[in-house]
Amino acid sequence: MFVLGVDPGLSRCGYAIVEPGARGGGRAVCIGVIRTATTDPTPVRLAEIQREFRGLLREYHPAVVSVERIFFQNNVRTAVSVAQAIGVICAESISHGADVVEYSPNQVKSAVAGDGRADKTAMTHMVQTLLGLSTPPKPADAADAAALALCHLAHDPSGFVKNRHSAQKDAAQKDAAQKDAAQKHVAQKAVI
């Protein structure tokens, strides 16, 4: 099972694919940032995020996508663009069969560093330690995404979300099979 952590943004969207490990840690499979050109119109930038993110989903098939819940006090314009990116990420995730969970910045800091007021340096150090990386992940957006994946692993070490999702998927497949059988039965009656 992989968890895909996402630090959403329109200019820089951090991502981290993490495989669960022992004691709240994990193995970093892939860490990076999706960048879009600030000179491009917003719809073009959102489409670029969608393409790149869809590629990650297709390649790694994460069971869960862990996204930072947005909280903005002053800059409405930034909040709107981040919300648009989150919408694209959530829709793509669900379309590819992954559950989506959201965590507040304080939840992430508490889960990863043990302190809801931890600064960026402490968070980056803990991400490096928990993932067993030889160097701190860079840029900060990528480190934040890895922290989001680790936060989910701390909150859901049993894989409940994955198990719940599997049960929902099985139920949906069973329902679809029953509908197919009913449609075939109706079609056979029409032929007779």
DALIN-V429879 format. One record per residue. N is the residue number from 1. PHI is phi in radians with two decimals (* if undefined). Layout:
n->N phi->PHI
n->N phi->PHI
This chain:
n->1 phi->*
n->2 phi->-1.93
n->3 phi->-1.99
n->4 phi->-1.87
n->5 phi->-1.54
n->6 phi->-2.31
n->7 phi->-1.76
n->8 phi->-1.26
n->9 phi->-3.04
n->10 phi->-1.48
n->11 phi->-1.45
n->12 phi->-2.36
n->13 phi->-2.08
n->14 phi->-1.33
n->15 phi->-2.50
n->16 phi->-2.64
n->17 phi->-1.67
n->18 phi->-2.21
n->19 phi->-1.73
n->20 phi->-1.01
n->21 phi->-2.32
n->22 phi->-1.45
n->23 phi->0.95
n->24 phi->1.38
n->25 phi->-1.68
n->26 phi->-3.03
n->27 phi->-2.05
n->28 phi->-1.31
n->29 phi->-1.59
n->30 phi->-2.81
n->31 phi->-2.34
n->32 phi->-3.02
n->33 phi->-2.44
n->34 phi->-1.61
n->35 phi->-1.98
n->36 phi->-2.21
n->37 phi->-1.34
n->38 phi->-1.16
n->39 phi->-1.43
n->40 phi->-1.40
n->41 phi->-1.13
n->42 phi->-0.94
n->43 phi->-1.02
n->44 phi->-1.16
n->45 phi->-1.15
n->46 phi->-1.12
n->47 phi->-1.13
n->48 phi->-1.13
n->49 phi->-1.05
n->50 phi->-1.05
n->51 phi->-1.06
n->52 phi->-1.13
n->53 phi->-1.16
n->54 phi->-1.04
n->55 phi->-1.08
n->56 phi->-1.09
n->57 phi->-1.10
n->58 phi->-1.19
n->59 phi->-1.32
n->60 phi->-1.88
n->61 phi->0.84
n->62 phi->-1.15
n->63 phi->-1.36
n->64 phi->-2.39
n->65 phi->-2.01
n->66 phi->-1.80
n->67 phi->-2.08
n->68 phi->-1.31
n->69 phi->-1.27
n->70 phi->-1.37
n->71 phi->-2.58
n->72 phi->-2.24
n->73 phi->-1.74
n->74 phi->-1.99
n->75 phi->-1.59
n->76 phi->-1.12
n->77 phi->-1.06
n->78 phi->-1.13
n->79 phi->-1.03
n->80 phi->-1.14
n->81 phi->-1.16
n->82 phi->-1.17
n->83 phi->-1.07
n->84 phi->-1.12
n->85 phi->-1.11
n->86 phi->-1.08
n->87 phi->-1.02
n->88 phi->-1.08
n->89 phi->-1.10
n->90 phi->-1.13
n->91 phi->-1.10
n->92 phi->-1.10
n->93 phi->-1.07
n->94 phi->-1.11
n->95 phi->-1.06
n->96 phi->-1.69
n->97 phi->1.48
n->98 phi->-1.69
n->99 phi->-1.33
n->100 phi->-2.10
n->101 phi->-2.21
n->102 phi->-2.05
n->103 phi->-2.26
n->104 phi->-1.34
n->105 phi->-0.98
n->106 phi->-1.16
n->107 phi->-1.10
n->108 phi->-1.12
n->109 phi->-1.09
n->110 phi->-1.13
n->111 phi->-1.20
n->112 phi->-1.58
n->113 phi->-1.86
n->114 phi->1.37
n->115 phi->-2.60
n->116 phi->-1.14
n->117 phi->-1.96
n->118 phi->-1.02
n->119 phi->-1.54
n->120 phi->-1.03
n->121 phi->-1.11
n->122 phi->-1.11
n->123 phi->-1.12
n->124 phi->-1.08
n->125 phi->-1.10
n->126 phi->-1.17
n->127 phi->-1.06
n->128 phi->-1.02
n->129 phi->-1.15
n->130 phi->-1.15
n->131 phi->-1.65
n->132 phi->1.14
n->133 phi->-1.50
n->134 phi->-1.31
n->135 phi->-2.33
n->136 phi->-1.14
n->137 phi->-1.19
n->138 phi->-2.37
n->139 phi->-1.28
n->140 phi->-1.02
n->141 phi->-1.10
n->142 phi->-1.22
n->143 phi->-1.09
n->144 phi->-1.13
n->145 phi->-1.13
n->146 phi->-1.09
n->147 phi->-1.10
n->148 phi->-1.14
n->149 phi->-1.13
n->150 phi->-1.12
n->151 phi->-1.03
n->152 phi->-1.09
n->153 phi->-1.09
n->154 phi->-1.21
n->155 phi->-1.47
n->156 phi->-2.39
n->157 phi->-1.17
n->158 phi->-1.45
n->159 phi->1.37
n->160 phi->-0.93
n->161 phi->-1.06
n->162 phi->-1.09
n->163 phi->-1.13
n->164 phi->-1.10
n->165 phi->-1.11
n->166 phi->-1.07
n->167 phi->-1.12
n->168 phi->-1.13
n->169 phi->-1.13
n->170 phi->-1.08
n->171 phi->-1.12
n->172 phi->-1.14
n->173 phi->-1.16
n->174 phi->-1.13
n->175 phi->-1.07
n->176 phi->-1.11
n->177 phi->-1.13
n->178 phi->-1.14
n->179 phi->-1.13
n->180 phi->-1.06
n->181 phi->-1.10
n->182 phi->-1.14
n->183 phi->-1.16
n->184 phi->-1.13
n->185 phi->-1.11
n->186 phi->-1.12
n->187 phi->-1.12
n->188 phi->-1.13
n->189 phi->-1.13
n->190 phi->-1.16
n->191 phi->-1.31
n->192 phi->-1.21
